[in-house]
Amino acid sequence: MRYGDKTAVDGLSLSVERGTITAVLGPNGAGKTTTLETCEGFRKPQSGTVRVLGLDPIAQRRELLPRIGVMLQAGGAWSGVRAVEMLRHMAALHAHPLPVELLVERLGLEECGSTPYRRLSGGQQQRLGLAMALIGRPELVFVDEPTAGMDPAARRTTWELLQELRDSGVTVVLTTHYLEEAERLADQVHVIDRGRVIASGSPFELTRSRGHATIRLVVTEPFPPDAPAGLQADLGPDTEVIAINEQSLLISGPADASTLAKVSAWCAHHGVLPESLTLGQRTLEDVFLQLTGRELEA
Ligand SMILES: Nc1ncnc2c1ncn2[C@@H]1O[C@H](COP(=O)(O)OP(=O)(O)OP(=O)(O)O)[C@@H](O)[C@H]1O
């Protein structure tokens, strides 16, 4: 997918199993929305093939639309429309809609039933957007950054709802740049960067595949530029040392006493004092950093 001479999605390849939650995870501008909008039939790819429920999203749009639900990243409702009116209108467009009251209650939209769309808070607009995606009982829903701008309670409700949908056989494809969202919700995660898939797997597979543990070290003074390579040599090939910046390192591999002793000796050798040393299980953030050398949330 190109916009003028800018390539937004470049040879990206992924497939999604029915009845699962798939997260497309990546930093801002990675190409997540473009990928989803191409699957939804809103954008025509300049090359490549997209099939959704076996259908071509553009050539077979009329067949596909009644079977999918779409929650856009923003907008999708008229600015003056009230939440309940919008849902009733959407319900009228579908053959077997869910009861409007059910969605209003599940998504906590009671208090904004008579408020015009443009006056709803960001989180309320998101919840209405999700209700609009679900009202037609879709087999497959695309949700673009579903919990951006939501407060923690609304985020939990949304996660529960998406899990219930999956448990009832609905396929969910979501984009997110929240690691916690991908880790907690997704059966399958595709990490994308610069328009390409750079890693795919379950959260467990992705976080356990290249070493179980990570050590994050932050020191009080900048270390010499070649110092991380020295630590890498001391720790050996089972461990990977990545310089996040000139004062912090990510060390991925066995976090045992011998590794910790070598890390301390390295600090002493370079005359740097640890400000923090954190041991933990590897996260999707660490996976992204290892693959790209950059931080996902940066
Ligand atoms: N309509 C457009 N015209 C020109 N460039 C665009 C357009 N839409 C997206 N882009 C560019 O294409 C790239 C991918 O954008 P896209 O919105 O798909 O990324 P994203 O991963 O969804 O980002 P975000 O998390 O910020 O929503 C970005 O560099 C963006 O600036």
The ligand as a Gaussian input file, in Angstrom:
#p B3LYP/6-31G(d) Opt

LIG

0 1
 N       -3.967000       9.060000       3.744000
 C       -2.645000       9.041000       3.885000
 N       -1.859000       9.795000       3.068000
 C       -0.509000       9.785000       3.182000
 N        0.164000       9.032000       4.071000
 C       -0.550000       8.267000       4.906000
 C       -1.987000       8.231000       4.859000
 N       -2.424000       7.378000       5.811000
 C       -1.325000       6.891000       6.423000
 N       -0.195000       7.422000       5.880000
 C        1.196000       7.105000       6.281000
 O        1.390000       5.703000       6.143000
 C        2.120000       5.177000       7.250000
 C        1.295000       4.118000       7.950000
 O        0.185000       4.751000       8.582000
 P       -0.899000       3.938000       9.414000
 O       -1.956000       4.918000       9.848000
 O       -1.334000       2.755000       8.651000
 O       -0.031000       3.481000      10.672000
 P       -0.505000       2.949000      12.104000
 O        0.417000       1.838000      12.430000
 O       -1.952000       2.661000      12.106000
 O       -0.190000       4.205000      13.026000
 P       -0.986000       4.733000      14.349000
 O       -0.664000       3.793000      15.455000
 O       -0.348000       6.075000      14.559000
 O       -2.427000       4.811000      14.010000
 C        2.464000       6.366000       8.122000
 O        3.766000       6.778000       7.791000
 C        1.447000       7.418000       7.737000
 O        1.988000       8.709000       7.905000

